[in-house]
Each structure stands twice: as structure tokens, then as C-alpha cells.
Amino acid sequence: MAMKDYGGIMRDLDAEAIAYAHRWKQVALAAESLRVDEIYRVCARYELESDEFYTREEKAQRIISGWKRR
């Protein structure tokens, strides 16, 4: 345990690092969930279907990347 004294306040740096990593892992999972939701929303909106070249998710990603270039 890495307890450090900072201006009279004892801080557990290991526990803070674990909490920080956990918090950012949750943020990353939420961002990934939003990305996947957006892909499936585009699939439904444009009624995309897979073909011999691209899956419907790949088509949706191409549409989304076109939106973000504007």
C-alpha cells in the first residue's frame, strides 16, 4: 500500500489509481456502446442489408464516416 502524506492529508495512491482506471474503463465501455448503437440505428434507418462485398455494419460505418467529414 502506498500511503503518502500530501500537505497533512494521507492518500492511498494505489487505491486512487485503481479507482481511476476503473472509471476510465467504464467511460470506454460506454463510448463503445454508443458507437455500436449508432451503427445499428443507421442500419435500421436506411434498411441496410449485407451483400457479397460488405456487411450491413460495414456499410453503416461508411455512412457514418461520411457524415463526420462534413
Buried (B, 14 or more C-beta within 10 A) or exposed (E): EEEEEEEEEEEEEEEEEEEEEEEEEEEEEEEEEEEEEBBEEBBEEEEBEEEEEBEBBEBBBEBBEEEEEE
